[in-house]
Amino acid sequence: MAPWLTVVGIGEDGYGGLGKAARRALREARVVIGGERHLALLPRCIAAQRLPWPRPFALTPVLQRRGEAGVCVLASGDPMFYGVGASLAAQLPAAEMRVLSAPSSCALAAARLGWALQDVSTLSLVGRPLQALHPRLHDGARLLILSSDGHSPAAVAGLLTARGYGPSRLSVLEHLGGERERRLDGRAETWGEVQVAALNVLAVECLAGAQVPRLPLGPGLPDSAYRHDGQLTKRDVRAITLARLAPAPGELLWDVGAGCGSIGIEWMRSHPACRALAIEANSERQALILHNRDALGVPDLRLVAGHAPEALADLPAPDAVFIGGGVSLPGVLERCWERLKPGGRLVANAVTLQSEARLVAWRERHGGELSRIALAQARPLGDFDTWRQALPITLLEATKPWSPHE
């Protein structure tokens, strides 16, 4: 199908800042769909019907005109950068769309600040939780943030200060590319409730204060990073377990018997596109999971309240499964293996003899590798030091084979 839909990106400089192709598309359009602010930027010479987006927002006005000639969408800046163009591309083949982009707000912000855009981390708070900032914070990081509204800079400043990044430098850039463009500068710890326009980009140059805890993206966060009731896969075992689970972008993990959620959380911290479900029946531990996921920057981790294997019935098939506290429950290993995608990885940890026996019996039927993890730490013994052994962990690792028909 030839392109029937044209998506035009428009900046704060309005119709006068558009190129020839974008102006022609608007002049020839029968209907132009966009936000009220964008539609108001069009001159009277545009004869097309002007249709604002519905509230709540939906793509229906565009999709119901699929195949019609003269359909145009007016969007902000680069429509494929956290914009409506990206949403439409998820619903329509690329061959049906023509996208005419203007510079994105982040491109304009980088130009004003003199920052190399390829060295900057960009993210949006529009419809997204503030806690997603946590994994992006490290000393020297530069962030460009699409604010949700005029309150976003103050909220970000508060989060930075609470995390120990109070000295960080902030710049708010309002109405980029337009006559009302303005820049406000300050530090996170002294920002306060500065009045800013709703349409703004927030630039952050992260500067760590003294004794900021290190929270690396790799596996094995300090145990002190978590709230827990003792049901916690300890740091070194966690790192080994995640290495065997081998997270990759876009993959889904089931963390069965999640405890405080540490395995699922660190799976998701490894890459922004990683997804995880934490299955936990204990209500107090569910509260710990919710706290830990937000504090460690993976608010999209989904909590499934219930007992395995019953709680697993309607969940999407996983690419990997970790079973901790649920190893000893009847049917859990079997159900997880049954639902695991071909080529997926299953890792289960056991501490007791009974749960270890289940892993040994399961391996005899399905294969896989067993490993014993034994760790010791130096501890005082009178005037001297000695090794204190932690409880040994038996680890099962198995990869589900592909069937001949797949």
Secondary structure per residue as TSV (DSSP state, phi and psi in degrees):
chain	resnum	aa	ss	phi	psi
A	1	M	-	360.0	133.9
A	2	A	-	-70.3	154.5
A	3	P	-	-58.1	124.6
A	4	W	-	-107.9	-15.1
A	5	L	E	-116.5	131.3
A	6	T	E	-116.8	127.4
A	7	V	E	-108.5	118.2
A	8	V	E	-108.6	125.3
A	9	G	E	-90.1	131.1
A	10	I	E	-126.7	140.4
A	11	G	-	-100.8	-174.9
A	12	E	T	-65.2	-18.3
A	13	D	T	-80.8	-0.3
A	14	G	G	70.8	-156.0
A	15	Y	G	-59.6	-33.9
A	16	G	G	-65.8	-20.9
A	17	G	G	-90.3	-0.9
A	18	L	S	-81.4	152.6
A	19	G	-	-79.3	174.9
A	20	K	H	-61.5	-43.1
A	21	A	H	-64.0	-40.4
A	22	A	H	-67.3	-42.5
A	23	R	H	-62.7	-41.2
A	24	R	H	-64.9	-41.6
A	25	A	H	-60.5	-39.5
A	26	L	H	-71.0	-38.4
A	27	R	H	-65.8	-34.0
A	28	E	H	-90.2	-5.1
A	29	A	-	-71.6	148.2
A	30	R	S	-92.3	-31.8
A	31	V	E	-142.3	137.1
A	32	V	E	-119.7	121.9
A	33	I	E	-110.1	131.8
A	34	G	E	-176.6	-178.8
A	35	G	-	-70.5	153.9
A	36	E	H	-58.8	-37.4
A	37	R	H	-64.7	-40.6
A	38	H	H	-71.1	-42.9
A	39	L	H	-61.0	-32.5
A	40	A	T	-69.2	-14.7
A	41	L	T	-81.0	-11.4
A	42	L	S	-80.3	141.3
A	43	P	-	-78.5	170.6
A	44	R	T	-65.7	-23.7
A	45	C	T	-67.1	-12.9
A	46	I	-	-82.6	108.0
A	47	A	-	-87.3	-6.9
A	48	A	S	-64.1	154.4
A	49	Q	E	-63.2	134.2
A	50	R	E	-104.7	119.9
A	51	L	E	-123.3	110.7
A	52	P	E	-73.1	154.3
A	53	W	-	-61.3	144.7
A	54	P	-	-70.6	160.8
A	55	R	S	-122.2	121.5
A	56	P	S	-67.2	158.2
A	57	F	-	-59.4	139.2
A	58	A	-	-154.4	150.9
A	59	L	S	-84.8	1.0
A	60	T	H	-51.5	-44.4
A	61	P	H	-59.1	-25.4
A	62	V	H	-86.3	-50.0
A	63	L	H	-64.5	-31.2
A	64	Q	T	-73.9	-10.0
A	65	R	T	-103.1	18.3
A	66	R	T	-57.0	128.6
A	67	G	T	92.0	-13.5
A	68	E	-	-75.0	150.2
A	69	A	S	-83.5	150.8
A	70	G	S	77.0	28.1
A	71	V	E	-96.5	126.7
A	72	C	E	-131.9	138.6
A	73	V	E	-113.5	132.6
A	74	L	E	-104.9	122.7
A	75	A	E	-129.6	173.7
A	76	S	E	-91.1	125.6
A	77	G	S	58.4	-122.8
A	78	D	-	-90.7	107.1
A	79	P	T	-64.4	-16.9
A	80	M	T	-92.2	1.9
A	81	F	S	-109.8	95.0
A	82	Y	S	54.4	30.0
A	83	G	S	-118.9	-176.3
A	84	V	H	-67.7	-26.0
A	85	G	H	-61.0	-40.4
A	86	A	H	-65.7	-38.3
A	87	S	H	-65.4	-41.6
A	88	L	H	-67.7	-36.6
A	89	A	H	-63.6	-24.8
A	90	A	T	-76.5	-15.4
A	91	Q	T	-107.7	-21.7
A	92	L	S	-127.4	147.9
A	93	P	-	-63.6	147.8
A	94	A	G	-59.4	-30.6
A	95	A	G	-66.5	-17.8
A	96	E	G	-91.5	-4.8
A	97	M	E	-121.1	145.9
A	98	R	E	-123.9	125.7
A	99	V	E	-114.9	124.2
A	100	L	E	-115.5	101.6
A	101	S	-	-91.1	148.9
A	102	A	-	-102.5	168.7
A	103	P	-	-58.6	137.0
A	104	S	-	-71.1	160.3
A	105	S	H	-63.0	-33.0
A	106	C	H	-70.9	-35.3
A	107	A	H	-63.8	-42.1
A	108	L	H	-66.1	-40.3
A	109	A	H	-63.6	-44.1
A	110	A	H	-61.2	-37.8
A	111	A	H	-64.7	-41.4
A	112	R	H	-66.8	-36.5
A	113	L	H	-86.7	-15.7
A	114	G	T	74.6	28.1
A	115	W	-	-96.2	139.3
A	116	A	-	-74.5	116.7
A	117	L	G	-61.6	-31.1
A	118	Q	G	-70.1	-14.7
A	119	D	G	-100.9	8.1
A	120	V	S	-110.2	142.3
A	121	S	E	-93.1	123.0
A	122	T	E	-110.1	141.0
A	123	L	E	-156.4	165.4
A	124	S	E	-122.2	140.4
A	125	L	-	-103.3	5.2
A	126	V	T	-73.4	109.3
A	127	G	T	70.7	16.7
A	128	R	S	-128.5	148.3
A	129	P	-	-72.2	146.4
A	130	L	G	-61.0	-30.9
A	131	Q	G	-62.8	-17.0
A	132	A	G	-64.5	-12.1
A	133	L	G	-70.8	-29.0
A	134	H	G	-50.9	-48.7
A	135	P	G	-66.8	-15.0
A	136	R	G	-86.9	-8.7
A	137	L	-	-88.1	118.3
A	138	H	-	-156.2	157.9
A	139	D	T	-59.6	126.3
A	140	G	T	92.4	-8.0
A	141	A	-	-67.3	143.9
A	142	R	E	-114.6	127.2
A	143	L	E	-121.5	140.8
A	144	L	E	-117.9	118.8
A	145	I	E	-118.5	124.8
A	146	L	E	-78.8	110.3
A	147	S	-	-70.4	148.7
A	148	S	S	-75.5	-36.2
A	149	D	S	-165.3	-168.6
A	150	G	T	-70.2	-12.8
A	151	H	T	-90.1	-11.9
A	152	S	H	-60.2	-44.7
A	153	P	H	-57.1	-42.2
A	154	A	H	-65.2	-38.9
A	155	A	H	-65.2	-42.3
A	156	V	H	-64.4	-42.0
A	157	A	H	-59.4	-40.7
A	158	G	H	-64.8	-42.3
A	159	L	H	-64.1	-44.3
A	160	L	H	-59.4	-45.4
A	161	T	H	-63.8	-42.6
A	162	A	H	-63.7	-32.2
A	163	R	T	-84.0	-2.8
A	164	G	T	94.5	13.9
A	165	Y	-	-107.9	34.5
A	166	G	T	-57.7	-35.1
A	167	P	T	-71.2	-5.2
A	168	S	-	-56.8	142.5
A	169	R	E	-91.0	132.4
A	170	L	E	-117.0	142.7
A	171	S	E	-135.4	124.1
A	172	V	E	-100.6	125.3
A	173	L	E	-114.6	112.7
A	174	E	E	-98.7	146.7
A	175	H	S	46.4	50.3
A	176	L	T	-59.5	132.5
A	177	G	T	86.7	-0.5
A	178	G	S	-114.9	178.9
A	179	E	T	-67.5	-25.2
A	180	R	T	-94.3	14.0
A	181	E	-	-56.6	136.1
A	182	R	E	-149.9	150.1
A	183	R	E	-127.1	133.3
A	184	L	E	-121.7	133.0
A	185	D	E	-120.8	151.5
A	186	G	E	-179.5	-170.7
A	187	R	E	-115.6	151.4
A	188	A	G	-59.2	-43.6
A	189	E	G	-71.7	-16.3
A	190	T	G	-120.5	15.4
A	191	W	-	-66.7	-50.8
A	192	G	-	69.3	-155.9
A	193	E	S	-99.1	68.0
A	194	V	-	-72.6	134.2
A	195	Q	-	-77.4	120.3
A	196	V	-	-132.1	160.0
A	197	A	-	-69.2	152.7
A	198	A	S	-64.4	-31.7
A	199	L	S	-93.3	97.5
A	200	N	E	-151.2	157.2
A	201	V	E	-114.9	133.7
A	202	L	E	-104.6	123.2
A	203	A	E	-101.9	132.1
A	204	V	E	-126.7	126.5
A	205	E	E	-109.0	104.4
A	206	C	-	-72.1	127.5
A	207	L	-	-129.5	118.6
A	208	A	-	-81.1	138.0
A	209	G	-	-78.1	-174.0
A	210	A	T	-69.9	139.1
A	211	Q	T	60.5	36.2
A	212	V	-	-71.1	127.3
A	213	P	-	-64.3	138.4
A	214	R	-	-81.1	126.1
A	215	L	-	-125.6	79.2
A	216	P	-	-67.6	160.6
A	217	L	S	-80.2	-20.0
A	218	G	S	-72.2	165.9
A	219	P	S	-69.9	151.5
A	220	G	-	98.6	47.9
A	221	L	-	-62.5	154.6
A	222	P	-	-58.6	143.8
A	223	D	G	-58.0	-30.4
A	224	S	G	-68.2	-12.2
A	225	A	G	-72.9	-14.0
A	226	Y	S	-111.7	144.7
A	227	R	-	-85.8	132.1
A	228	H	-	-156.4	166.3
A	229	D	S	-109.2	21.3
A	230	G	S	101.7	-20.1
A	231	Q	-	-84.4	76.6
A	232	L	-	-139.4	126.8
A	233	T	-	-69.6	116.0
A	234	K	-	-66.5	161.3
A	235	R	H	-51.7	-52.7
A	236	D	H	-68.6	-40.5
A	237	V	H	-66.1	-37.4
A	238	R	H	-61.5	-43.8
A	239	A	H	-63.2	-42.2
A	240	I	H	-65.8	-42.3
A	241	T	H	-61.9	-46.0
A	242	L	H	-67.7	-32.4
A	243	A	H	-62.7	-36.4
A	244	R	H	-75.0	-33.8
A	245	L	H	-69.8	-28.4
A	246	A	-	53.8	65.7
A	247	P	-	-62.5	143.5
A	248	A	-	-134.0	152.2
A	249	P	T	-54.2	133.4
A	250	G	T	87.8	-9.0
A	251	E	-	-81.5	155.2
A	252	L	E	-111.1	131.3
A	253	L	E	-111.2	137.7
A	254	W	E	-97.1	121.9
A	255	D	E	-104.6	98.4
A	256	V	E	-94.2	127.5
A	257	G	T	68.0	55.7
A	258	A	-	-69.6	-17.2
A	259	G	T	64.8	-116.2
A	260	C	T	-96.2	4.6
A	261	G	S	87.3	13.6
A	262	S	H	-63.7	-39.3
A	263	I	H	-67.6	-48.0
A	264	G	H	-62.4	-38.5
A	265	I	H	-64.5	-46.7
A	266	E	H	-74.1	-27.1
A	267	W	H	-59.1	-47.5
A	268	M	H	-72.3	-30.5
A	269	R	H	-69.6	-18.4
A	270	S	T	-68.8	-27.1
A	271	H	-	-162.0	140.2
A	272	P	T	-59.1	-23.7
A	273	A	T	-89.6	-5.6
A	274	C	-	-72.7	143.0
A	275	R	E	-124.8	153.3
A	276	A	E	-150.4	146.0
A	277	L	E	-114.9	127.8
A	278	A	E	-103.9	115.4
A	279	I	E	-101.6	115.8
A	280	E	E	-147.7	133.3
A	281	A	-	-93.9	-27.1
A	282	N	-	-76.6	123.5
A	283	S	H	-65.7	-35.7
A	284	E	H	-67.7	-38.0
A	285	R	H	-72.2	-31.0
A	286	Q	H	-59.0	-41.9
A	287	A	H	-63.7	-37.1
A	288	L	H	-65.3	-40.9
A	289	I	H	-60.4	-46.0
A	290	L	H	-62.7	-40.5
A	291	H	H	-64.8	-48.4
A	292	N	H	-65.2	-39.2
A	293	R	H	-63.6	-38.4
A	294	D	H	-74.6	-43.1
A	295	A	H	-65.3	-27.5
A	296	L	T	-106.3	10.2
A	297	G	T	85.0	26.3
A	298	V	-	-128.3	62.8
A	299	P	T	-64.0	-13.7
A	300	D	T	-84.5	-3.8
A	301	L	-	-59.9	130.1
A	302	R	E	-98.4	126.9
A	303	L	E	-91.0	128.2
A	304	V	E	-111.2	110.7
A	305	A	E	-86.7	116.8
A	306	G	S	158.9	170.9
A	307	H	-	-91.9	136.1
A	308	A	T	-81.8	145.6
A	309	P	T	-89.5	-5.9
A	310	E	G	-61.1	-38.4
A	311	A	G	-70.7	-9.3
A	312	L	G	-88.3	-7.7
A	313	A	T	-58.1	-46.8
A	314	D	T	-107.1	16.3
A	315	L	S	-82.0	150.5
A	316	P	-	-63.3	145.5
A	317	A	-	-61.2	135.1
A	318	P	-	-91.0	158.1
A	319	D	S	-88.5	-21.3
A	320	A	E	-153.4	151.3
A	321	V	E	-133.3	132.7
A	322	F	E	-115.0	130.4
A	323	I	E	-119.7	117.0
A	324	G	S	-106.7	-92.9
A	325	G	T	-67.6	-11.3
A	326	G	T	-92.5	4.7
A	327	V	T	-58.4	-39.6
A	328	S	T	-81.0	-6.3
A	329	L	S	-77.9	133.4
A	330	P	T	-59.5	132.8
A	331	G	T	83.9	-6.6
A	332	V	H	-69.4	-49.1
A	333	L	H	-58.4	-44.9
A	334	E	H	-65.1	-43.7
A	335	R	H	-67.1	-40.5
A	336	C	H	-64.0	-41.3
A	337	W	H	-66.0	-38.1
A	338	E	H	-64.5	-41.0
A	339	R	H	-84.3	-18.1
A	340	L	S	-62.8	137.4
A	341	K	-	-66.1	148.1
A	342	P	T	-56.0	135.7
A	343	G	T	86.1	-5.7
A	344	G	-	-77.5	162.6
A	345	R	E	-110.0	137.9
A	346	L	E	-118.2	127.4
A	347	V	E	-127.6	129.2
A	348	A	E	-132.4	138.3
A	349	N	E	-113.7	139.4
A	350	A	E	-131.7	142.4
A	351	V	-	-113.6	-41.9
A	352	T	S	-84.4	161.1
A	353	L	H	-63.3	-36.6
A	354	Q	H	-65.7	-45.5
A	355	S	H	-70.3	-33.3
A	356	E	H	-63.8	-39.4
A	357	A	H	-61.6	-36.7
A	358	R	H	-63.8	-40.8
A	359	L	H	-65.0	-40.8
A	360	V	H	-64.2	-44.7
A	361	A	H	-65.6	-40.4
A	362	W	H	-65.1	-40.1
A	363	R	H	-63.7	-33.8
A	364	E	H	-64.2	-28.6
A	365	R	H	-89.7	-35.6
A	366	H	H	-117.0	-11.8
A	367	G	-	87.5	-169.7
A	368	G	-	113.4	-178.4
A	369	E	E	-120.8	140.4
A	370	L	E	-108.6	138.0
A	371	S	E	-132.7	149.3
A	372	R	E	-111.5	125.1
A	373	I	E	-107.1	117.2
A	374	A	-	-125.2	120.4
A	375	L	-	-122.8	149.9
A	376	A	E	-140.7	146.5
A	377	Q	E	-125.5	146.5
A	378	A	E	-72.2	129.1
A	379	R	E	-136.9	152.6
A	380	P	E	-64.3	144.4
A	381	L	E	-138.3	92.6
A	382	G	T	65.8	-127.1
A	383	D	T	-87.6	3.5
A	384	F	E	-121.6	-175.3
A	385	D	E	-123.7	152.3
A	386	T	E	-145.5	171.7
A	387	W	E	-89.4	130.7
A	388	R	E	-108.5	118.6
A	389	Q	E	-81.0	132.3
A	390	A	-	-80.0	162.4
A	391	L	-	-60.3	132.0
A	392	P	-	-68.3	148.8
A	393	I	E	-114.8	132.0
A	394	T	E	-98.1	125.3
A	395	L	E	-115.6	126.8
A	396	L	E	-104.1	130.8
A	397	E	E	-127.7	127.7
A	398	A	E	-143.6	144.4
A	399	T	E	-113.3	127.5
A	400	K	-	-74.0	125.9
A	401	P	-	-72.8	155.9
A	402	W	-	-78.5	139.4
A	403	S	-	-79.6	158.6
A	404	P	T	-59.0	-22.5
A	405	H	T	-94.4	1.8
A	406	E	-	-107.8	360.0
